[in-house]
Amino acid sequence: MTTTEKVAYLKGLVEGLGVDDTSKEGRIVKAIVDVLDDMALTLSDVEDNVSEISEQVDAVDEDLEDLEKDFYGDEDEDDDSDYYELTCPKCGEKVYLDD
């Protein structure tokens, strides 16, 4: 159950129980429920905004990853270029040497 649904339930209880809004207690209870309703709607908007921003950040992250691959290339290729492969002419064994 979402916060908005819970506040709607509380509003229904206040109305269903016939809380007297002419009494001090009744006015306080109704005011609290109204504030909770406003807060729940604001929270829902914030959650929607966070979800949208999260999707945008993921998209930017993917684009940045593609740019890094294009700019830096594959790092595994760099590791291979640091070693030279030589084959022994007598025994045929492969030997790897670095710079």
Helices and strands as residue ranges (DSSP letters): H 3-16, H 24-72, H 75-81, E 83-87, E 94-98
